[in-house]
Amino acid sequence: MGERYYTAKFKTPEAAKQMVLSYLQIVDGLLPERPPKFGRYSQILRDQRAPSTDIIYYWQKALEWEHVITEYYKGVIGVAVFAKDGSVTQVEPPILRQVRESTNERRPKIEDWKSRNGL
């Protein structure tokens, strides 16, 4: 049973969030703009017999887990925050916001990498 099971069973997206952030950490290590880190990450992945050393593999996995979180919060418009002046603001759930910000921060780098590599 994987994290998807636990996300659904225990009604918490925390494990899925950690999966997204872990995959994005690998993506950061594989970005060619950091050559020393790239070589180290590639070697570590090979030594650990990881399923891939391809940056797109890990990017797709991060997006899959982001989707698990999005589905978890499907239909949730956010948390109502009441100000002293009586106004109400909807705040996106923190885990969803963190995951979206993390993937969106890397999206331009991945798109650039794809275009430079003919993908």
Backbone torsions as a table, in degrees:
resi	resn	phi	psi	omega
1	MET	NA	130.5	-177.1
2	GLY	-100.0	-173.8	-178.5
3	GLU	-62.6	-31.9	178.3
4	ARG	-59.1	-41.1	178.5
5	TYR	-60.9	-46.9	-177.7
6	TYR	-69.7	-33.3	175.9
7	THR	-60.0	-43.9	-179.6
8	ALA	-74.9	-46.5	-175.1
9	LYS	-64.3	-46.1	-174.9
10	PHE	-98.1	6.1	175.6
11	LYS	54.2	45.3	176.7
12	THR	-139.7	133.6	179.1
13	PRO	-90.9	7.8	-174.2
14	GLU	-59.3	-44.6	179.9
15	ALA	-63.5	-41.0	178.6
16	ALA	-64.2	-39.5	177.5
17	LYS	-60.4	-44.8	-179.9
18	GLN	-63.4	-34.8	177.1
19	MET	-65.2	-45.1	178.4
20	VAL	-58.4	-51.4	-176.2
21	LEU	-64.0	-35.4	177.9
22	SER	-67.2	-45.3	177.6
23	TYR	-63.9	-38.5	179.3
24	LEU	-67.8	-30.4	176.1
25	GLN	-64.5	-40.3	176.5
26	ILE	-66.4	-42.0	176.8
27	VAL	-55.9	-46.2	178.5
28	ASP	-58.0	-41.6	-179.8
29	GLY	-68.3	-26.4	-178.4
30	LEU	-93.3	-6.0	178.5
31	LEU	-64.5	130.9	-175.7
32	PRO	-66.8	-11.3	179.0
33	GLU	-72.3	-7.2	179.0
34	ARG	-123.9	69.6	-172.9
35	PRO	-53.0	-45.7	-179.7
36	PRO	-62.9	-40.3	179.7
37	LYS	-67.5	-38.6	179.7
38	PHE	-58.1	-48.9	-179.3
39	GLY	-62.0	-41.0	-179.9
40	ARG	-65.8	-46.8	-179.8
41	TYR	-63.4	-43.5	179.9
42	SER	-59.5	-44.0	-179.6
43	GLN	-66.5	-42.7	178.0
44	ILE	-60.4	-43.9	179.8
45	LEU	-62.5	-42.3	178.0
46	ARG	-64.5	-44.3	-179.0
47	ASP	-62.1	-35.2	-179.3
48	GLN	-87.3	4.2	-179.0
49	ARG	54.9	43.1	176.8
50	ALA	-62.0	156.5	-177.4
51	PRO	-65.6	-16.1	-177.7
52	SER	-164.8	160.3	168.6
53	THR	-118.9	13.5	-178.5
54	ASP	-87.7	124.4	-178.4
55	ILE	-58.1	-36.8	-177.9
56	ILE	-67.1	-34.3	176.2
57	TYR	-56.8	-49.0	-177.3
58	TYR	-72.5	-33.5	175.5
59	TRP	-62.6	-46.0	179.7
60	GLN	-63.0	-39.5	177.9
61	LYS	-63.2	-42.2	177.2
62	ALA	-60.4	-42.6	179.4
63	LEU	-66.7	-36.0	177.3
64	GLU	-62.6	-44.0	179.3
65	TRP	-70.3	-33.6	174.7
66	GLU	-60.9	-38.6	178.5
67	HIS	-63.7	-38.3	176.9
68	VAL	-58.6	-43.1	180.0
69	ILE	-68.4	-42.2	178.1
70	THR	-59.6	-43.0	177.8
71	GLU	-65.0	-38.6	178.9
72	TYR	-58.6	-41.0	-178.0
73	TYR	-93.4	8.3	-179.5
74	LYS	-55.0	127.7	-179.9
75	GLY	89.7	-8.5	177.9
76	VAL	-92.1	118.4	-178.2
77	ILE	-87.9	-11.0	178.4
78	GLY	132.9	-176.5	-179.6
79	VAL	-101.8	132.7	178.7
80	ALA	-77.5	127.3	177.3
81	VAL	-115.5	123.9	-177.8
82	PHE	-100.6	125.5	177.9
83	ALA	-89.5	163.6	-179.7
84	LYS	-61.6	-28.7	-179.6
85	ASP	-79.7	1.3	177.5
86	GLY	95.0	-7.3	179.3
87	SER	-74.6	155.8	-178.4
88	VAL	-124.2	134.3	178.0
89	THR	-123.7	140.9	175.2
90	GLN	-91.7	127.3	179.3
91	VAL	-113.7	127.4	178.2
92	GLU	-60.0	141.4	178.3
93	PRO	-52.2	133.5	-173.6
94	PRO	-55.3	-40.8	-179.7
95	ILE	-65.5	-44.0	178.5
96	LEU	-61.8	-44.3	179.4
97	ARG	-62.3	-45.5	-179.1
98	GLN	-61.1	-44.0	-178.9
99	VAL	-66.9	-43.7	179.1
100	ARG	-63.6	-43.4	178.7
101	GLU	-62.5	-41.4	-179.2
102	SER	-64.7	-43.8	179.4
103	THR	-72.5	-39.7	179.9
104	ASN	-65.9	-29.4	177.2
105	GLU	-65.1	-33.9	-177.5
106	ARG	-92.7	-18.8	-174.9
107	ARG	-52.2	-47.3	179.7
108	PRO	-61.9	-35.8	178.9
109	LYS	-66.8	-40.0	179.0
110	ILE	-67.7	-43.5	178.8
111	GLU	-62.2	-39.5	176.8
112	ASP	-63.8	-44.9	178.7
113	TRP	-59.8	-44.0	179.2
114	LYS	-60.7	-45.4	-177.7
115	SER	-66.6	-36.5	178.3
116	ARG	-70.5	-21.9	-178.1
117	ASN	-107.8	13.4	175.2
118	GLY	69.1	29.3	-179.7
119	LEU	-106.2	NA	NA
